[in-house]
Amino acid sequence: MVHIRFEGRSYDIQEGQINLNASMNDSAIKQRLAQHFDVNLNRFETYVIDRRPSGDLIIRPEAVYG
């Protein structure tokens, strides 16, 4: 499962829906997401990809504190 937080909304997508797998590097994952959401790749530039022990991916904007 891929959990995505993008533009204030949350999405849960199966890896197969966007031809993605957890073994891909961050750049390839961000590229697939940009294609899926039909946006420029730079929109995901500051996003963080958390790989969970379960195999799930959590993709979210970088947290800024302070």
N, C-alpha and C positions, 0 to 999 in steps of 0.2 A: 504494500500500500504506500502511496505517496501522499503526504499531507502537505498542502501548499497554502501559505498565507500570502495573498497577492492583492494589492490595492485595497486593503481593508476587508477582504473577504477570505473565507476559508474554503478549500477544495480538497476532497478526498478522491484520488484517482488511482485506478489499478495501473501497475507498471505497463502492462500490455496495451493499454489504451493510447499511450503516447510513445510506445516503443522504447522503453527505458528500463534499465536494471541497475541495481545497487552497486554493481562492480564498475560502472562507468565512472570516469573522473568528473570532477565538479564542472569543468568547462563543457563537457558533452551534455551533462544533465541540464545545465542552464540553457544550452542551445536548443535542446528538445522542448524545454518549457517556453522559450521565446516563440518557437514555432507553434506550439499548442495554443498559446494565448494571442498569437498573431501580433507580436510587438517586437521592437528592436532588442537585440541581445543585451545592450547596455542597461536595460531596465532591471536586469537581474545581477548587475555587476557587484552590488554590495550585499547580495543575499548570501545567507549561510545555509549550508547543507549539513544537517545532523543525520548521521547514520546510526540507527538504533540497533541494539543487539538482536531484536526480533527480525531485522532485515528491512524494516520500514524506513522510509526517508522522510525527514521533516525539513521543508524548505521555507525559509522565512527571512524577512528583512533583518539586517544586523541590528542588534539592540544597542541603543545609545543611552547611557545613563549620565545624569548630572547636568 
